[in-house]
Amino acid sequence: MILSKEDYEQMRRMLNNSLVLRRMFERILNTPNGSKMFSIVSKTWNPVTGCLHRCRYCWARRLAETKLKNSYRYRKGFVPRLNENELKAKFSEGDFVFVSDMGDLFGGFIPREWILKILLHIKKFPKTYFLFLTKNPVRYAECIDEFPENVILGTTIETDRDDIYLNHRISEAPLPSVRYEAFKSIKWSKKFVAIEPILDFNLDRFSKWIKDIMPIIVYVGYDNYNNRLPEPPLSKTLELIKRLSEVTLTVKKTIRPAWYELLDQSSLGGE
Protein backbone atom coordinates (compact mmCIF):
# COMPACT_ATOMS: atom_id res chain seq x y z
CA MET A 1 0.00 0.00 0.00
CA ILE A 2 1.29 3.50 -0.89
CA LEU A 3 0.68 6.06 1.85
CA SER A 4 -0.72 9.49 1.11
CA LYS A 5 1.14 12.73 1.74
CA GLU A 6 -1.02 13.24 4.84
CA ASP A 7 0.11 9.86 6.20
CA TYR A 8 3.75 10.85 5.73
CA GLU A 9 3.18 14.19 7.46
CA GLN A 10 1.67 12.36 10.42
CA MET A 11 4.70 10.06 10.53
CA ARG A 12 7.05 13.04 10.50
CA ARG A 13 5.14 14.72 13.34
CA MET A 14 5.42 11.57 15.45
CA LEU A 15 9.14 11.30 14.79
CA ASN A 16 9.61 14.97 15.64
CA ASN A 17 8.73 14.05 19.21
CA SER A 18 11.49 11.45 19.42
CA LEU A 19 14.88 12.09 20.93
CA VAL A 20 16.63 10.23 18.12
CA LEU A 21 15.28 12.57 15.42
CA ARG A 22 15.94 15.71 17.45
CA ARG A 23 19.57 14.68 17.83
CA MET A 24 19.74 13.88 14.14
CA PHE A 25 18.55 17.41 13.34
CA GLU A 26 21.13 18.93 15.68
CA ARG A 27 23.97 17.08 13.97
CA ILE A 28 22.66 17.81 10.48
CA LEU A 29 22.39 21.53 11.20
CA ASN A 30 25.98 21.61 12.39
CA THR A 31 27.46 19.68 9.45
CA PRO A 32 28.15 21.46 6.15
CA ASN A 33 26.76 20.09 2.89
CA GLY A 34 29.33 18.05 1.01
CA SER A 35 30.70 16.27 4.07
CA LYS A 36 31.89 12.78 3.19
CA MET A 37 30.55 11.45 6.49
CA PHE A 38 26.84 11.14 7.23
CA SER A 39 25.95 14.20 9.28
CA ILE A 40 24.22 12.25 12.04
CA VAL A 41 27.37 10.22 12.77
CA SER A 42 29.64 11.13 15.68
CA LYS A 43 32.05 8.18 15.41
CA THR A 44 32.73 5.01 13.45
CA TRP A 45 33.24 1.50 14.79
CA ASN A 46 34.59 -1.40 12.72
CA PRO A 47 33.98 -4.75 14.43
CA VAL A 48 33.77 -6.24 10.92
CA THR A 49 35.86 -5.02 8.01
CA GLY A 50 36.06 -6.05 4.38
CA CYS A 51 33.52 -6.60 1.64
CA LEU A 52 33.12 -8.74 -1.48
CA HIS A 53 30.65 -6.53 -3.37
CA ARG A 54 33.54 -5.00 -5.35
CA CYS A 55 31.78 -1.71 -6.08
CA ARG A 56 33.81 0.16 -8.66
CA TYR A 57 33.54 3.41 -6.69
CA CYS A 58 34.41 1.95 -3.25
CA TRP A 59 36.74 4.28 -1.35
CA ALA A 60 37.13 1.78 1.52
CA ARG A 61 38.46 -1.02 -0.69
CA ARG A 62 40.80 1.42 -2.42
CA LEU A 63 42.12 2.59 0.95
CA ALA A 64 42.55 -0.98 2.21
CA GLU A 65 44.46 -2.00 -0.93
CA THR A 66 46.76 1.03 -0.94
CA LYS A 67 47.57 3.04 2.19
CA LEU A 68 46.44 0.31 4.58
CA LYS A 69 47.65 -2.72 2.65
CA ASN A 70 50.41 -3.51 5.16
CA SER A 71 48.18 -3.14 8.21
CA TYR A 72 47.09 -6.18 10.18
CA ARG A 73 43.45 -5.97 9.11
CA TYR A 74 44.12 -5.63 5.40
CA ARG A 75 47.31 -7.58 4.79
CA LYS A 76 45.19 -10.19 2.96
CA GLY A 77 43.27 -7.54 1.06
CA PHE A 78 39.72 -6.32 1.58
CA VAL A 79 38.44 -9.69 2.74
CA PRO A 80 35.78 -9.86 5.46
CA ARG A 81 37.11 -10.38 8.98
CA LEU A 82 35.77 -10.16 12.51
CA ASN A 83 37.87 -7.85 14.68
CA GLU A 84 37.29 -9.38 18.11
CA ASN A 85 39.18 -6.62 19.93
CA GLU A 86 36.51 -4.13 18.81
CA LEU A 87 33.97 -5.96 20.97
CA LYS A 88 35.61 -4.29 23.97
CA ALA A 89 34.65 -0.83 22.73
CA LYS A 90 32.58 1.46 24.96
CA PHE A 91 30.17 4.13 23.80
CA SER A 92 28.63 7.26 25.28
CA GLU A 93 25.02 8.28 25.71
CA GLY A 94 23.70 10.13 22.69
CA ASP A 95 26.46 9.05 20.30
CA PHE A 96 25.55 8.07 16.73
CA VAL A 97 27.92 5.26 15.80
CA PHE A 98 28.36 4.17 12.17
CA VAL A 99 28.98 0.42 12.34
CA SER A 100 31.46 -1.04 9.83
CA ASP A 101 32.04 1.84 7.46
CA MET A 102 35.01 -0.23 6.21
CA GLY A 103 32.84 -3.19 5.23
CA ASP A 104 29.30 -4.48 4.83
CA LEU A 105 28.13 -6.16 8.02
CA PHE A 106 25.06 -7.63 6.33
CA GLY A 107 26.68 -8.85 3.13
CA GLY A 108 25.81 -12.41 2.21
CA PHE A 109 29.44 -13.35 2.89
CA ILE A 110 29.24 -12.41 6.61
CA PRO A 111 28.51 -15.30 9.02
CA ARG A 112 25.34 -14.82 11.06
CA GLU A 113 27.33 -15.52 14.23
CA TRP A 114 29.40 -12.38 13.65
CA ILE A 115 26.28 -10.26 13.31
CA LEU A 116 24.78 -11.68 16.50
CA LYS A 117 28.00 -11.02 18.43
CA ILE A 118 27.91 -7.40 17.38
CA LEU A 119 24.23 -7.00 18.24
CA LEU A 120 24.88 -8.53 21.65
CA HIS A 121 27.56 -5.90 22.29
CA ILE A 122 25.30 -3.11 21.05
CA LYS A 123 22.63 -4.11 23.54
CA LYS A 124 25.01 -3.10 26.34
CA PHE A 125 24.61 0.53 25.26
CA PRO A 126 20.86 1.30 25.08
CA LYS A 127 21.43 5.08 25.11
CA THR A 128 23.77 5.06 22.11
CA TYR A 129 22.42 5.02 18.55
CA PHE A 130 23.98 2.62 16.04
CA LEU A 131 23.74 3.15 12.31
CA PHE A 132 23.89 0.22 9.89
CA LEU A 133 24.33 0.59 6.14
CA THR A 134 24.22 -2.31 3.71
CA LYS A 135 23.72 -3.13 0.06
CA ASN A 136 22.05 -6.37 1.11
CA PRO A 137 19.03 -5.32 3.22
CA VAL A 138 17.35 -8.69 2.77
CA ARG A 139 19.49 -9.86 5.71
CA TYR A 140 17.85 -7.36 8.02
CA ALA A 141 14.83 -9.65 7.97
CA GLU A 142 16.95 -12.47 9.43
CA CYS A 143 17.79 -10.35 12.48
CA ILE A 144 14.66 -8.24 12.88
CA ASP A 145 13.83 -9.87 16.22
CA GLU A 146 17.38 -9.30 17.46
CA PHE A 147 17.64 -5.57 16.76
CA PRO A 148 17.42 -3.32 19.82
CA GLU A 149 15.40 -0.12 19.49
CA ASN A 150 18.51 2.06 19.30
CA VAL A 151 19.60 0.90 15.84
CA ILE A 152 18.94 2.76 12.59
CA LEU A 153 18.72 0.50 9.56
CA GLY A 154 20.05 1.89 6.30
CA THR A 155 20.63 0.80 2.75
CA THR A 156 22.37 2.31 -0.26
CA ILE A 157 20.25 2.63 -3.40
CA GLU A 158 22.10 4.69 -6.00
CA THR A 159 19.48 4.37 -8.76
CA ASP A 160 16.29 2.57 -9.71
CA ARG A 161 17.79 1.35 -12.99
CA ASP A 162 19.16 -2.17 -12.89
CA ASP A 163 20.28 -1.79 -16.52
CA ILE A 164 22.77 0.91 -15.55
CA TYR A 165 24.08 -1.27 -12.76
CA LEU A 166 24.62 -4.18 -15.10
CA ASN A 167 25.81 -2.38 -18.23
CA HIS A 168 28.37 -0.30 -16.36
CA ARG A 169 29.41 -3.11 -14.00
CA ILE A 170 28.88 -0.88 -11.00
CA SER A 171 28.96 -3.61 -8.37
CA GLU A 172 28.45 -7.26 -7.57
CA ALA A 173 26.00 -6.30 -4.81
CA PRO A 174 22.30 -7.16 -5.16
CA LEU A 175 20.64 -5.09 -7.86
CA PRO A 176 18.91 -1.84 -6.82
CA SER A 177 15.46 -3.32 -7.45
CA VAL A 178 16.27 -6.23 -5.13
CA ARG A 179 17.38 -3.83 -2.40
CA TYR A 180 14.24 -1.74 -2.83
CA GLU A 181 11.89 -4.70 -2.50
CA ALA A 182 13.77 -6.07 0.51
CA PHE A 183 14.01 -2.78 2.39
CA LYS A 184 10.43 -1.78 1.66
CA SER A 185 9.27 -4.94 3.41
CA ILE A 186 11.30 -4.28 6.58
CA LYS A 187 9.02 -3.12 9.38
CA TRP A 188 11.21 -0.73 11.36
CA SER A 189 10.50 2.81 12.52
CA LYS A 190 14.02 4.15 11.96
CA LYS A 191 15.16 3.56 8.38
CA PHE A 192 17.38 5.67 6.18
CA VAL A 193 18.46 5.57 2.54
CA ALA A 194 21.77 6.68 1.05
CA ILE A 195 21.47 7.72 -2.60
CA GLU A 196 25.21 8.00 -2.96
CA PRO A 197 26.96 8.06 -5.31
CA ILE A 198 23.85 8.92 -7.26
CA LEU A 199 23.50 7.29 -10.68
CA ASP A 200 21.08 8.23 -13.45
CA PHE A 201 17.49 7.28 -12.68
CA ASN A 202 13.85 7.38 -13.71
CA LEU A 203 12.49 10.34 -11.75
CA ASP A 204 8.93 9.15 -11.16
CA ARG A 205 9.83 5.58 -10.31
CA PHE A 206 12.81 6.40 -8.11
CA SER A 207 10.78 8.96 -6.14
CA LYS A 208 8.10 6.35 -5.59
CA TRP A 209 10.65 3.77 -4.43
CA ILE A 210 11.96 6.04 -1.70
CA LYS A 211 8.47 7.00 -0.59
CA ASP A 212 7.47 3.34 -0.43
CA ILE A 213 10.42 2.59 1.88
CA MET A 214 9.32 5.36 4.29
CA PRO A 215 12.76 6.41 5.58
CA ILE A 216 13.05 9.05 8.27
CA ILE A 217 16.07 10.48 6.49
CA VAL A 218 17.61 10.33 2.99
CA TYR A 219 21.11 11.40 1.98
CA VAL A 220 21.76 12.39 -1.63
CA GLY A 221 25.21 12.98 -3.09
CA TYR A 222 27.42 12.68 -6.15
CA ASP A 223 30.63 10.68 -6.36
CA ASN A 224 33.58 12.30 -4.58
CA TYR A 225 36.37 10.35 -6.27
CA ASN A 226 36.24 11.13 -10.01
CA ASN A 227 35.08 7.64 -11.03
CA ARG A 228 33.23 8.91 -14.13
CA LEU A 229 30.05 7.09 -13.19
CA PRO A 230 26.81 7.26 -15.24
CA GLU A 231 25.51 10.26 -13.30
CA PRO A 232 22.26 12.18 -13.75
CA PRO A 233 22.35 15.84 -14.75
CA LEU A 234 22.23 18.25 -11.83
CA SER A 235 18.77 19.57 -12.71
CA LYS A 236 17.31 16.07 -12.47
CA THR A 237 18.94 15.44 -9.09
CA LEU A 238 17.59 18.73 -7.73
CA GLU A 239 14.09 17.76 -8.82
CA LEU A 240 14.46 14.42 -7.03
CA ILE A 241 15.60 16.20 -3.87
CA LYS A 242 12.61 18.53 -4.12
CA ARG A 243 10.17 15.63 -4.38
CA LEU A 244 11.74 13.67 -1.55
CA SER A 245 11.86 16.73 0.70
CA GLU A 246 8.08 16.83 0.59
CA VAL A 247 7.80 13.50 2.39
CA THR A 248 10.96 12.99 4.44
CA LEU A 249 14.07 14.70 5.75
CA THR A 250 16.40 14.93 2.74
CA VAL A 251 20.03 15.94 3.26
CA LYS A 252 22.34 17.13 0.49
CA LYS A 253 25.89 15.85 0.50
CA THR A 254 28.12 16.54 -2.53
CA ILE A 255 25.76 18.20 -5.01
CA ARG A 256 27.36 19.38 -8.25
CA PRO A 257 26.91 19.16 -12.02
CA ALA A 258 27.53 15.70 -13.48
CA TRP A 259 31.13 15.23 -14.58
CA TYR A 260 30.19 15.42 -18.26
CA GLU A 261 28.31 18.69 -17.62
CA LEU A 262 31.50 20.10 -16.13
CA LEU A 263 33.40 18.98 -19.23
CA ASP A 264 30.83 20.67 -21.45
CA GLN A 265 31.12 23.90 -19.44
CA SER A 266 34.90 23.76 -19.70
CA SER A 267 34.72 23.22 -23.46
CA LEU A 268 32.36 26.17 -23.91
CA GLY A 269 34.57 28.34 -21.78
CA GLY A 270 37.55 27.51 -23.97
CA GLU A 271 35.93 28.58 -27.23
N, C-alpha and C positions, 0 to 999 in steps of 0.2 A: 504493500500500500504506500502511495506517495502522499506525504503530509502537505497540508496547505501552508501558505505563508503565515497564517494566524497560529497554526500549531507550532511552527518554528519560533515565532515570537514568544509564545508561552514557554517553550523550552529555554530560550535565552533568559527570560525573566527569572525562571527557577534557578538557573545556573548562576545568575548574578548574585543570588543570596548565598552562594557557597564560598567558603574560604579558598578553595583551590582556584576558582576562577578569579577571585579578587587578587590573589597573589600572582596569577598569570598576567593580569592587566598591569600590575605594578612593574613587573619585569619587562613586559613589552614596551611600556611607555619610557623606560629608561635604557632601552637598547636601540641604537640607530638602525635604520633600514640598511640592508646590505651586509649585515653581520653574517659570518659563515656559521655561527652557532645559533641554534634555536633560542629565541629570546627568553623563553621561560626557564631555560636551563641555568643552574648555578654551578654545577660540577658534573664531570663525567666519571664513570666507573666501569672498568672492563674486566669483569669476572670471566667472560668468554671473549676471545679474540679470533679473528680469521673468518673467512667466508669463501664459498665456492660458487657464488653467483657470477663472478667474473664480469661485472658491469664495466663497460669500456670507459666510463667517466669516473671510476672509483678512486677518490683521493686516498682513502685508507690503504688500499692494496698497493698503490704507487708508493706511499710512504713506507710501508712495511718492506717493500722489495728494493728500496733505495737507501734512504737515510737510516732506517732501522734494521737493515738486513743482517747485521752482525749482533743484534740484541738477542737475548735469550728467547724471547717470545716468538721472534720471527726468523730465527736462523734456519728453519725449514721452509720458509716462505709464508704465505698468507693462509696457512692451513688452520682449521678450527682447533682450538685448544682451551681447556678449562684451566684457569689460573687460580688454583686453590688458595693461594695466599691472599687473594682479594676478598675471600669470604671472612676475613678478619676486619674488614673495613667498618668504620662507624660513621653515622650520618647525623646531622643536626635537624632539629625541628624546623619545618618550613622550607628546607632545601628542595630543589627540583633536580633530580639526578638522572642524567641520560645514561641508560644502561647499555654497554657494549656499542659505543660509537665506532669502535675498531673491529666490528664484526656484525653478524646477524644472528642473534640469540635464538630466533625461531626458524632459521633455515632448516630445510629437511635433512640436512647433514648433521644437525646437533642432537645428541642423545637426549631423550626425555629426562633422564636422571640429572643431567647438568641443569636443565631448566628448573626442575623441582628443588635442587640444592639452592639455587639463586633465589627462588621464591621463598624458601624457608628462611633465608637470611633477611630478605626484605621484610618479612613479617615481624622482625625484631624492632622495626623502626616505623611504627604506625603513624607518626607525625611528620614523616618525610615523604615526598612525592617522587615516584619513580616513573620515568618515561621510557617506554619501549618503542622501537621502530623496526619494522621488518618489511621485506618484500615477499613474505610468505604468511600472510595473516590467517590462512586456513588453520595453522597450528594454534592460534589463540583458542579455537574451539576445544582443543584437547585439554587445555588448562583452565578453562573458564571457571571451574569450581574451585580452583586453587588460587586465583588472583585475589589479593587483599584489596580493600577499597581505595587504597592510596596509590594505585598504579594507573597510568594513562596509557592507553593502547593506541599505537600509531602505525600507519603504513605509508609507504611511498607509492604514489601513483603519478607517474610523469606525464601520462597521456591516456586517452581512451582508445587509441588506435594501435591495435595489435600488429597491423601491417607494417607500421613504422618500426616497431620493436623488432620484428623479424627481418625486414629488408635491410635494416641498418645494423643488425647484429648488436643491439644495444646491451643485451644481458642474457644470461642463462637462467635468470630468475623466472618465476611464474609470470605469464603474460598479464598485462594490465587488466584485461577483462576478468581473469581468474581472481586477481586480488580484489577487484571491485565486488564481485559476487560473494567472495568469502567474507570480506570486511562488513559488507552491508548486513550480513546475517548475524554478526556478532552483537549480542545484546549487552551493551556496556554503556554506562552514562558518560564516561570520559574517553572519547575517541578523538584522535586528530589525524589529519592527512597532510603529508608533505608532497607538494607538487614541485619537485626540485630534483634534478634540473628539468625544467619544463620542456616538453617536446611538443611538436605541432599536434593539433587536436581538432575534433569536431565540437564547435562551441556549444550547441544545444545539448548534445549527448553528454559531453564532459560535465557541463553544469549540472545536469540531472543526476549523473553518477554521484557527485559530491553531495548533493542535497539528499539523495537516497541514503547515503552512509550516515548522515546526521552527526558530523563532527562538531565539537565545541570550538575547535580552532583549526584553521588551514594556513599553511605556509606556502607561499608561491615565490619561486626564484629561478633565475637563469643560471646556467653553468658558469662556474667561477674559474675554470681551468683551461679555457681555449681548446675544447675538444671538438669543435666544429660539428656539433650535434644538429639534427634536423629540428631546428627551433621554430616556434611560431613568430610572426611579426609582432612587434611591440603593441600595436593597436589592438590586436586580437587578445593578447594577454591582459591588457587593461580592461577590456570588455568582460573577460572572464572574472577578473578580480571584482569588478563592479557588480556582476550578478551574484557572486558568492557572498559579497559583503552584505547583501540584502537578507541573508539567511543565517550567517554564522560569522564569527570573528575571523577576519582574513588579514593576514600579516604579510607585508611585502618584504622580501629579502633582496637579492640582487635583481633589480628590474632595470632593463636596458634594451636598446634595439637588438634584434637578432644579429648575429655576427655578419651575415650577408648584407643586412641593411647598413651596417657600419662600413662594409666594403664599398657599397654603392655610394654612400655619402662621401667617402674618401675619394672615389673616382670622380664624382661630380665636382668636388672641391679642387681637383687637380686640373680640370679642363680650363 
